[in-house]
Amino acid sequence: LGTALLVGLHVPAVPPAAEAASHALLAAFDEVLQRVVSLRQLQPQGAIKRAVRTRQQIRTAVLALAQDALSPAEWEAEKKAMVQWGLFAPDFRLKEFVLDLLTEQAAGYYDPKQQTFFIAYWLPHLVQNPVMAHELVHALQDQHYNLQNNFDPVKGQADLSLARNALIDGDAMAVMLVYLLEPLG
């Protein structure tokens, strides 16, 4: 669930009120992609589709991910473990908390099924640029390594799935950090 990759969804376009923000974000895309290609040393193997999404559209995507990622029994098992470790009270609503957190924090995501990068329109493009850098690494990873076929979680293989997630997100986080820190010298 910690991965930035979401399952394919069909969602309507951004409302007209968000058009100006959408244009600024999409205009920044090419500049960010050039820097990411330079930093990561992975050349695009084709165009990377992009679209802008509203907060509700991103919440819908997160909800779909949660439904696909864990069954109700698995959510309950996760909660039980965290209660036993003393991390949460027994009445803590783990699934709702995770969904709210992911929705609040999601500034964009790459969807390997649609091979599209989705940008959250409500944040200024200067805040979005590091997110774009991170997610564009996922797009390049997908073009080179086929994320959906080669890195899907494996039921019953939690360590393998976690290791794959760490590889995918660690790569993207490293590029994002260099993207942020490079201008500071």
URWOWO-V372526 format. One record per pair of residues at least 4 apart in sequence whose ideal C-beta (glycine too) atoms are under 6 Angstrom apart, sorted by the first residue. I is the first residue (numbers start at 1). J is the second residue. D is the distance in Angstrom with one decimal. If there is no record, write none. Layout:
i = [I I]
j = [J J]
d = [D D]
//
This chain:
i = [1 3 4 4 5 6 6 6 6 7 7 7 8 8 8 9 9 11 14 14 14 14 14 18 18 21 22 22 24 25 25 25 25 28 28 29 32 32 32 33 36 36 36 39 39 40 40 42 42 45 48 48 49 50 51 51 52 52 53 53 53 55 58 58 59 62 62 62 65 66 70 70 75 79 82 82 83 83 88 93 101 102 107 107 107 108 108 108 108 108 109 110 110 110 110 111 112 112 112 117 117 123 123 128 130 130 130 132 133 133 133 134 134 137 137 138 141 141 142 145 146 147 151 151 153 154 154 157 165 166 169 177 178]
j = [69 165 109 138 112 61 65 109 111 64 65 68 111 113 114 61 64 57 18 22 52 54 121 22 121 121 52 121 125 52 119 125 128 32 125 50 129 132 133 136 40 133 136 175 178 137 175 140 144 143 117 139 116 117 116 118 119 121 57 58 118 122 106 120 103 99 102 103 69 99 74 75 95 94 87 88 88 90 92 97 105 106 120 123 131 118 119 120 131 135 118 117 135 138 139 116 142 147 148 135 139 127 128 132 176 179 180 136 175 176 179 172 176 172 175 172 145 147 147 150 150 151 164 168 161 160 161 161 169 170 173 181 182]
d = [4.8 5.3 5.3 6.0 5.7 4.8 4.9 5.1 5.2 5.5 5.8 5.3 5.7 3.2 4.8 5.2 5.6 4.4 4.5 5.4 4.7 5.9 5.6 5.5 4.6 4.8 4.1 5.4 4.8 6.0 4.9 5.1 5.7 5.8 4.7 5.6 5.4 4.3 5.6 5.5 5.7 5.2 4.6 5.2 5.4 5.8 5.1 4.3 5.8 4.3 5.9 4.6 4.2 4.7 5.9 5.5 5.0 4.6 4.1 5.3 4.7 5.8 4.9 5.6 4.4 5.9 4.7 5.2 5.7 5.8 4.0 5.1 4.9 4.3 4.3 4.8 5.4 5.3 3.7 5.9 6.0 5.7 4.8 5.5 4.1 6.0 4.7 5.5 4.6 5.1 5.5 5.0 4.6 4.0 5.1 5.3 4.8 4.6 4.3 5.4 5.5 4.5 5.4 5.7 5.2 6.0 5.4 5.7 6.0 4.9 4.1 4.6 4.2 4.0 4.8 5.7 5.4 5.8 4.4 5.8 5.1 4.8 4.8 6.0 4.2 5.3 5.4 5.8 5.8 5.2 5.9 5.9 5.5]
//
